[in-house]
Amino acid sequence: SSSREAAQLEQQNDQRLDDLHAKIRTLKGVTHDIHDDVESQRLTLDDMGDSFSSFGSSLAASSQRAARAFGLRGGVKQWRIIIYCVGGLVGFWIMWKIMGWW
């Protein structure tokens, strides 16, 4: 009777250890998936940062060329070009909404 109870307890312990091991494997898999996703997002953000830096440099060079072409001494300020672009987009959006009502 005692050996039967000991064997039964041993079997229960083995089952619980197997269950625990399965949960640990699942957590490990989730952790690896999270790590891969974070790494992918980090690379995407780095690429976007590089793209914005490149765009800023290109915009500055374009404004300098525009200033030379129009004979402006102080140059065209980068913020002014950005405001014109944003204003144009907002104006286009407003016109689109107005045309949608009619």
Disulfide bonds with the S-S distance in Angstrom:
none
